[in-house]
């Protein structure tokens, strides 16, 4: 009797597994049949928002359904990451994952509410972004060296704008000040858009922020770029020199890619990855990202996971170096 029960139980389990597999296949076959939400854990006008909209607009055409941007800013990206973690793993929620929201924010939490490595499935990285050091044109500086000299002469009275405590612009700016042995007053804003606007208005004298947040203003002459955070010269940055020419070894850039809720069927994840890679490498998107001084970089989920793991290690070192503490 027990043997029959065991056989019966095993048979039922096998049937259930086959049924689940068939259901997943059916779901993937009809996927997508409604709009896809792209969660952006940053405010409109930020660099993350800019790149997400470039990708989302083209991806709508590639995947055959509307990709809807859903900005969920707040707490350095934590709010958006938590919403993504709790979302239904059906392929209809993408999270635009970034260096700040996915690694810096969690490193600054005493009791982290998510693990960027374990709590999500990975789709693909799609970009590497430099940070650009910009000043208001009224400032009498045209180089990194001159900004450092002015800051030292002003004895901390210059304002450094950031997109908020723990943002990429906060860490990159604080790291720059530490490496340059200079001081400025950190003025955190609620997002990349407002922080850049403060430099445009002359309320803040400088910021070191992701390129997509400022390149439109740099190209129009409304703001002056004096350096970038890549370790060497880059065609995407034009005549803007690397900060490393003034501060040897300076290198602090970011990445962007897509996570999905944990447990999303692999067949659906594969479709999303194919759509993201095709979108990112399309001529119009490559050109649009280049205008934002952003390089297209794609790969496997495993390769992207290694990028995130490395980012956790490097950002932990920067946080320790500049003395930030967990909240």
N, C-alpha and C positions, 0 to 999 in steps of 0.2 A: 504493500500500500504506500509506504514512504517513497519507494523508488518511483512509483507512478506519479506521486505528488511532485517529486523533484523534477521528473521529466516534464510533467505538465507545466510546472512553474517555469522551467527553462524554455519550453516552447512558447509560453505566453510572453516571456521577456524578449525572446527573439522576434516574435511577431510585433511586439510594441516597438522594438528598435527599428524594424523594417518600416513600420508605419510612420515613425518619427522622421526617418530618413526620406521617405517618400513625400511627407508633408513639407520638409525643408526644400526638397527638389522642386515641388510644385510652387512654393513661395518664391524661390529664386527664378523659376521660369517666367512667372508673371511680374517680376520685379523690374522697375518700380511702376506702380499703377496709380500713384498719387504724389503730390509734392513732397520734397525732401527738405527737412529743416536743417539749416547749418547754424549751429550755436556758435556765436562769437563772444568770448568772455571779456570783451572790451567795448568801449564806447564808440559810437559813430565818429568817423574822422580820424581814428587812431590808425597806426600802421597796420595792425592786425585786421582791422575792418576794411581798410583799403585793399589789401591783398586778397582777403576773403571774397570781397565783391567782384574783383577781377576774375577769380577762379569760378565763383558761383554763377556769374553771368554766362560764361562760356560752357560750363558744365551742364547748365539747363539744356543747351542745344545737344551736347554730346550724349547725355543719359536719357533724354526724351521726356523729362518731367521738370517742372519748375523747382529750382533750388531757392528756398526762401531764407534770407538772412534774419537771424533772431539774436539781436544784441542783448546780452545779459552781463552788463558791466557791474563791477563792485568787488571790494575786498581783494584787489590785486588779481582778479580772475577766478577766485575761489568759488564765487557764486555760480558762474557758468560751468566750471568743472564739476561741481556737485550736482547740478541739474543733469549734465550729460551722464554722470555715473548712474543716476537713478532712472534714466530714460529707458523705454522699451527697446530691447535689442532686436529690432525688426528691420533695420537698415534705413529707417526714415529719420534718423537723427545722426548728424555728423557734428563733431566738435572740432573747431579750428584751434588746434593745440599749438602753444607757443612756449618759448623759453621761460618767459616770466610767469604765465599762468600755470604752466605744468610743472616747473621745477623750482623757481624762486619762491613762489607763493607757499608751496608745501614746505619748503625749508624754513620758512619764517613762522610756521605754526607750531605751537607747543604740543598740541594734540591734533595732528593731521587728520582731516576728514576724508582724504582720498590718497591713493598711492598711484602716481602716474605710470609706473611700470606694470603693476599687477591688476589695477582696477578697470582697465580698458583694453579693447582689442585695437590693433594698429592697422591703418589703411596704408598710408604712405606719407613720407615727407614730401614737400613740393618746393621749398624755398630756403635759401640762406640769405639773411639780410644783414648788411653792415649798419652800424650806428654812425650817424654823421654829427660832427661838432659844428654847431651853427651859432652865430651871434647876430644881434640887430645891426643893420648897416650903419647906424649912428655911432656904434662903438669904434674906437680908434685902434682896432686890431684887424690884421689881415693874415695872421698866421697863428699856429698853436703856441709858438714861443712868445708872441706878443700878448696873447690872452693870459698865459701863465704870469708874465711880468706885470700885466695890469692888475691881475687878481692879487698878487703879492703886494703891490703898491697900495691897493685899496683895502688891504688887511681884512678880507672877508666880507666886504660890503657889496660885492656883486651878487646878484641873485642867479641861482641855477634852477631852472624849471624842470620838473619831471612829471610823468603821467600818474604819479602817486607812489606812496611808500612801497617798496618791493618791486616796482615796475622795472622793466629793462632799462629805461632811461635813468631811473634812480641809481641802479647798481652800476651802470656804465659811467655815469657822471661821478659817483662817489669813488669808483675805482680810478678814474682819471685824476681826480683831485689828490688821491693818495699817492699815485704814481708820480704826479707832478709836484708834490709837496706844496700844494696851495690850498686855499680855503675859499668857499663861497657859501652863501646862505641857501640851503636847500628849500625850495618852495614847491611842495607837492600839489598837483592839480588833480581833478577827477577825470583822468583820461588824457591820451596823447594829443587830441585835438585842442583842448583848452590850454595845455602846457605850451604847445607850439604857438598858439594864438597870443600867449603872454609875451613871448619873445618878439613876435610880429608887432605887438603894441608897445614894446619897449619896457614893459613891466618887469620882465626878467631879461638879464643880459646875455645868457647863453643856455644851451641845453645840448646834451649828447644823446640823441634819440634815434630810433630806427629810421632808416632812410625813407621808407614810404610815407612817413608822417611829414616830411619836410621837402622832398625833392621838387614837388610842384612849385613851392615858394622859392626854392633855390634857383630853379630854372627861369622863374619870372623876375628874379632880381629883388624880391621882397625881403630876402633873408640871405646872409652871407655864410657859405660853408667854408670852413678853414681846415678841416681834417676829417678822416674817417677811421673806423676801428679795425679794418682788415689789416693783416700783418704786413702787407706789401701793396704795391701799386695795382690798380684794377681798371680795366677798360670801362667797366660799368660806372666808375666814379669820375671819369673824365679827368679834369685837371686838379681835382681835390686830392691833396697828398695824404698818405697814411700818417696817423698820429705817431706811429712807430718811428718815423723819421726824426721826430723830436724826443720821444720817449722810447728808447730801444726796447723791443720785446712787447710793446703794448698790442694786445689782441683781444677784442671782446665783441663778438658779433652774435647774432641770434638765428634761430631756425623757425620754420612753421610747417605744419603738416596736419593730417587728420587722424583723430581717434574715433572710435565708435563704441557704443555700450558693450560691455563684456557679455559674451554669449551670442553675438550676432552670427547667424549661420554663415559658414565659410563660403558657400556659393554666392551669397549676397555680398559678403566682404570682397570677394574676388571681382565681382562686377563693379563695385565701387572703386576699387583700386585701379582697374583698367580704365575707368572713366576719368579718374583723377590724373593718371599719367598721360592719357591722351589729351586731356584738357591743358595740363601744364606745358606740354611740349608743342601745342598748336602754335603756329607762327604769330597769331594775334596776341595770345597770352604771353608768350616769350618776350614779344616786343613791349607789351604793356608793363610787364614786370621789370624789364630792363630800364624803362623810363623811371621806375621807382628805385633804380640801382639795386635790384634784387635778382639773384641768380637762381635759375630753375635747377633743383636737385631732387630727383626721385629715386625710389628703390624699393626693396622688399620690406615687409613689416618687421622682419628680424633686424635689418639694417637700421631702420628708423628707431627701433627699441634701443639699440646700442647708442644711437645719437642722444637719446633722452637720458640714458644711464650715465653717459659721459658728461652731459650737461649738469646733472645732479652733483657730480663730483666737482666739476670746475666751479659751479656757482657756490657750492658750500665753501670752497677756498676763498672766493671773493667776499662772501658774506663775513667770514671770519676775519679777513684782512681789513675790511672797513669797519668792523665792530658792530654790525647789525645784530640784534637779538630777536629771538622768537617772541611772538605775541600770544 
